[in-house]
């Protein structure tokens, strides 16, 4: 019997965080046979990383279980199914919102579905409470022609989201314009409203040797950039538009800092790829494909896909970027005025006003827990109450903050 797809690959692994990179690279290597562009390959890896992380962190939480992945090549597209048999999602529609978190006491625990939607062409989420979750994603490669099916899919999506999109757009556009004109209060409001989105992107860079709080601040800078470059004629949700800016700012920071170690063999292959790209572009006037790299370098597509990550150039936030309207300005220049706006963002992201509005004991509890890194038991001894009371009060405060941020 003839298969409905050209190729298939299945993975099954234990829900350990260090297996996320294995899954991401394996699927990227499998997708390489479609001869995607570097950007398309990066999109696939980003979406896979989010879905696998969901299974590990949200699906199984503190327990362990198996994560199953099924990849199929169908025509010029790749279909990826990522499933777990964990606790499931109670409300899928709610979980797909940028600010959603399954753990109210951990504000960095967003599900990342906004990111998956941004980088993939199709996304479907199925879940049964207590039985597990399956995420199905599709990415079209080399979309050179717009077919009737493409148009129908877009129109269907527009119809489905039209009322919600208009409401969000109308509610946000005035704040965005005010923020672009220097209104720091509106800028802070937009950052707070998208706090969960920023955290959902930051958390995929955990275990990289950096404090997530530091990466969160870098992510905020990326978000501010997206606001400054947003155009009201785009008519898209700010959360969707901001994802590439937040992600790109964090990746640039990691490259600039130089703490990501790459093996010598991968570096050597990356240098060969760069030389070949420059030579091919000069001779042919277009970008070389992965398939052509494979033929000329006599190296498997899988190895090329792995080496491409180490090929990205270092971009500093201090580097001047010449534009028609602004001239030679660095990223920091665009974020600064008479005051240190980056520092202002950091302070406001710390929710200073919210903390100041708390009662004395509640304020002391939050400062001890999240700024002095005290355990609940240590806080209980300092405040003269039980650990159970500390837990109850802390949960109440965080829940109240979440409602205020979402509102």
C-alpha positions in Angstrom: 0.0 0.0 0.0 1.4 3.4 -1.0 2.1 5.8 1.8 0.3 9.2 1.9 3.6 10.8 2.8 7.2 10.8 1.4 9.0 10.1 4.6 8.5 9.7 8.3 10.5 9.8 11.5 9.5 8.9 15.1 11.2 9.8 18.4 10.4 8.7 21.9 12.3 10.0 24.9 12.1 10.5 28.7 10.7 13.9 29.8 14.1 15.3 30.8 15.0 18.9 30.0 18.3 18.0 28.4 16.4 16.0 25.8 14.8 19.2 24.4 17.9 20.1 22.5 18.1 16.5 21.1 14.5 16.7 19.8 15.0 20.1 18.3 18.2 19.2 16.4 16.8 15.8 15.3 13.7 17.3 13.8 15.7 20.1 12.1 18.0 17.5 10.6 14.9 15.5 9.3 13.4 18.7 7.9 16.6 19.5 6.0 15.6 17.1 3.2 13.0 19.7 2.2 15.9 22.1 1.5 14.5 24.9 3.7 16.0 28.3 4.1 18.0 29.0 7.2 15.1 31.1 8.5 12.6 28.3 7.9 14.8 25.8 9.7 15.1 28.2 12.7 11.3 28.6 12.8 10.8 24.9 13.0 13.4 24.5 15.8 11.9 27.3 17.8 8.3 25.8 17.6 9.5 22.3 18.5 11.5 23.6 21.5 8.3 25.3 22.8 6.1 22.2 22.3 8.6 19.8 23.9 9.3 22.1 26.8 5.5 22.2 27.4 5.4 18.4 27.7 8.3 18.3 30.1 7.4 21.2 32.3 3.6 21.3 32.1 2.6 17.8 31.1 4.6 15.9 33.6 5.6 18.6 36.0 7.7 17.0 38.8 7.2 13.5 37.5 8.7 11.7 34.5 7.1 10.2 31.4 7.6 9.6 27.7 7.4 12.3 25.1 6.5 11.0 21.6 7.2 12.8 18.3 6.0 11.8 14.9 7.3 13.8 11.9 6.1 13.4 8.3 7.2 14.9 5.0 4.1 15.6 2.9 4.8 17.3 -0.4 6.7 20.5 0.4 5.6 20.6 4.1 6.6 19.0 7.3 3.9 17.8 9.8 5.1 17.5 13.4 3.1 15.8 16.2 4.4 16.1 19.8 2.5 14.2 22.4 2.7 13.4 26.1 0.6 11.3 28.5 0.7 13.9 31.3 -1.9 15.8 33.2 -3.5 17.5 30.1 -4.8 21.0 29.7 -8.2 21.9 31.3 -9.0 24.9 29.0 -7.1 24.9 25.6 -8.6 28.3 24.5 -7.4 29.9 27.7 -4.0 28.2 27.5 -3.4 29.6 24.0 -3.5 33.2 25.4 -0.1 34.9 25.7 -0.6 35.7 29.4 -1.7 32.2 30.4 0.2 30.1 32.9 -0.6 26.7 34.4 1.4 27.7 37.5 0.3 30.9 39.1 3.2 30.9 41.5 5.7 30.9 38.6 5.1 33.9 36.3 7.7 32.5 33.8 5.6 29.4 33.0 3.7 30.5 29.9 2.7 27.7 27.4 4.3 29.4 24.4 1.5 28.7 21.9 1.8 32.3 20.7 5.3 31.5 19.6 4.3 28.3 17.8 1.6 30.1 15.9 4.1 32.8 14.9 6.7 30.4 13.5 4.5 27.7 12.0 1.8 27.8 9.4 -0.7 25.7 11.2 -1.2 24.7 14.8 -3.7 22.4 16.5 -3.8 21.6 20.2 -5.7 18.6 21.5 -5.8 17.6 25.2 -7.8 15.4 27.6 -7.5 16.2 31.3 -5.6 13.5 33.0 -4.6 11.7 29.8 -2.2 14.0 28.0 -1.8 16.6 25.3 -0.9 16.4 21.5 0.3 19.4 19.6 0.2 19.2 15.8 2.2 21.7 13.7 2.7 22.2 10.0 5.3 24.2 8.2 5.2 24.8 4.4 8.6 25.1 2.7 9.2 27.3 -0.4 5.8 28.8 -0.5 6.4 30.3 -4.0 2.8 30.4 -5.1 -0.4 31.3 -3.2 -2.9 28.6 -3.9 -6.7 28.7 -3.4 -6.2 26.5 -0.4 -3.8 29.0 1.1 -6.3 31.8 0.6 -9.2 29.8 2.0 -7.1 29.0 5.1 -6.3 32.6 5.7 -9.8 33.8 5.2 -11.1 31.2 7.5 -8.7 32.2 10.2 -9.6 35.9 9.7 -13.3 35.1 10.0 -12.7 33.1 13.2 -10.6 35.7 14.9 -12.1 38.9 13.4 -14.1 40.2 16.4 -11.4 39.3 18.9 -8.6 40.8 16.8 -10.5 44.1 16.3 -11.2 44.4 20.0 -7.5 43.8 20.9 -6.3 46.1 18.1 -8.6 49.0 19.0 -7.8 48.7 22.7 -4.0 48.7 22.2 -3.4 51.0 19.3 -3.8 54.2 21.3 -1.5 52.9 24.0 1.1 51.9 21.3 1.0 55.4 19.7 1.3 57.1 23.1 4.3 54.9 24.0 6.0 55.7 20.6 5.6 59.3 21.4 7.5 59.0 24.7 4.7 58.2 27.2 6.5 56.0 29.7 3.4 55.2 31.6 1.8 53.6 28.5 5.1 51.9 27.7 5.1 50.3 31.2 1.4 49.3 30.8 2.1 47.5 27.5 5.1 45.7 29.0 3.1 44.6 32.0 0.2 43.4 29.8 2.7 41.3 27.8 4.7 40.1 30.8 3.6 36.4 30.3 4.6 36.5 26.6 8.1 37.7 27.4 8.5 35.1 30.1 7.3 32.3 27.8 10.2 33.2 25.4 12.8 33.7 28.1 12.1 30.2 29.7 13.3 28.4 26.6 16.8 29.7 27.3 17.0 28.2 30.8 20.1 26.1 31.7 22.3 28.3 29.6 24.3 29.6 32.5 22.4 32.9 32.8 20.0 34.2 35.4 16.5 34.2 33.8 15.8 37.6 35.4 18.7 39.0 33.3 17.4 37.4 30.1 13.9 38.7 31.0 15.3 42.3 31.0 16.9 41.7 27.6 13.6 40.4 26.4 11.9 43.6 27.6 14.3 45.6 25.5 13.3 43.5 22.5 9.7 44.1 23.3 10.3 47.9 23.5 11.9 47.8 20.1 8.8 46.1 18.7 6.6 48.8 20.1 8.8 51.5 18.6 8.8 49.9 15.1 5.1 48.9 15.2 2.9 50.5 12.5 -0.8 50.8 13.0 -1.4 49.8 9.3 -0.1 46.3 10.1 -3.4 45.5 11.9 -1.9 42.5 13.7 -1.8 41.8 17.4 1.2 43.3 19.2 2.0 40.0 20.9 2.4 38.3 17.5 4.5 41.1 16.1 6.7 41.3 19.1 7.8 37.6 19.2 10.7 37.9 16.7 12.0 41.0 18.3 12.1 39.5 21.8 13.6 36.2 20.6 16.2 38.0 18.4 17.3 40.3 21.2 17.9 37.4 23.6 19.8 35.4 20.9 22.0 38.4 20.1 22.8 38.9 23.8 23.8 35.2 24.1 26.0 35.5 21.0 27.6 38.8 22.2 28.4 37.3 25.6 30.2 34.4 24.0 29.2 31.8 26.6 27.7 29.4 24.1 30.5 26.8 23.4 30.7 25.2 20.0 33.0 22.2 19.2 35.9 22.7 16.9 34.6 20.4 14.2 31.3 22.3 14.0 33.2 25.7 13.9 35.3 24.4 11.0 32.3 23.2 9.1 30.6 26.5 9.8 33.5 28.4 8.3 33.4 26.3 5.2 29.7 27.0 4.9 30.2 30.7 5.2 32.9 30.7 2.6 30.7 28.7 0.3 27.7 31.0 0.8 29.8 34.1 0.0 31.3 32.5 -3.1 27.9 31.1 -4.4 26.2 34.5 -3.8 28.9 36.3 -5.7 28.8 33.9 -8.7 25.1 33.1 -8.9 23.6 36.2 -7.3 21.3 34.1 -5.0 21.4 32.2 -1.7 22.7 28.7 -1.8 20.3 25.9 -0.6 21.1 23.2 1.9 20.9 20.5 -0.9 23.6 22.4 -2.9 25.8 22.7 0.2 25.5 19.0 0.8 26.6 18.3 -2.8 29.6 20.6 -2.8 30.8 20.0 0.8 30.2 16.3 0.7 28.6 16.6 4.2 25.2 15.2 5.3 22.3 17.6 5.6 22.1 16.8 9.3 25.6 18.1 9.9 24.9 21.2 7.9 21.8 21.9 9.8 23.7 21.6 13.1 26.5 23.9 11.9 24.3 26.6 10.7 23.4 27.7 14.2 27.0 28.5 15.0 27.3 30.6 11.8 25.1 33.5 12.8 27.1 36.7 13.1 27.5 38.6 16.4 25.4 41.7 16.6 26.0 44.1 19.5 23.3 46.4 21.0 26.0 49.1 20.9 26.5 48.7 17.1 25.2 51.7 15.1 22.3 51.0 12.8 22.0 53.6 10.0 18.4 54.3 9.0 16.9 56.9 6.7 15.0 58.7 9.4 17.3 58.3 12.4 20.9 58.2 11.0 23.5 56.3 12.9 21.9 55.1 16.1 22.6 52.1 18.2 19.8 50.1 19.9 20.6 51.7 23.2 20.4 55.1 21.6 16.8 54.4 20.5 15.9 53.3 24.0 17.4 56.2 25.8 16.5 59.9 26.4 17.5 62.2 29.3 16.9 59.3 31.7 18.1 55.8 31.6 15.0 54.3 30.0 16.4 50.7 30.1 16.8 51.1 33.9 13.3 52.5 34.1 11.9 49.5 32.3 13.7 47.1 34.6 12.4 49.0 37.7 8.8 49.0 36.4 8.9 45.4 35.3 9.8 44.7 39.0 6.2 45.9 39.7 7.4 48.5 42.1 4.0 50.1 42.3 2.2 46.8 43.0 4.6 45.9 45.8 4.3 49.3 47.4 0.5 48.9 47.4 0.7 45.7 49.5 0.3 45.6 53.3 3.5 45.7 55.4 3.6 42.0 56.1 2.8 41.1 52.5 5.4 43.5 51.1 8.0 42.0 53.5 7.1 38.5 52.4 7.5 39.2 48.7 10.8 41.1 49.2 12.2 38.2 51.2 11.0 35.5 48.8 11.8 37.1 45.5 14.5 39.7 46.2 16.4 38.0 49.1 15.9 34.5 47.7 14.7 33.2 51.1 12.8 29.9 51.3 9.3 29.7 52.7 10.7 28.1 55.9 13.2 31.0 56.3 10.5 33.6 55.7 8.2 31.9 58.3 10.9 32.2 60.9 11.6 35.9 60.2 7.8 36.8 60.2 7.0 34.5 63.1 4.3 32.5 61.3 4.1 29.0 59.9 5.4 27.8 56.6 1.8 26.9 55.6 0.7 30.5 56.3 3.6 31.8 54.2 2.6 29.6 51.3 -1.1 30.7 51.6 -0.3 34.4 51.7 2.2 34.2 48.9 -0.2 32.3 46.6 -2.9 34.9 47.4 -0.6 37.8 46.5 0.6 36.3 43.3 -2.9 35.5 42.2 -4.0 39.1 42.9 -1.0 40.4 40.8 -1.8 38.1 38.0 -5.4 39.4 37.8 -4.1 43.0 37.8 -1.6 42.3 35.0 -4.2 40.5 32.9 -6.7 43.3 33.4 
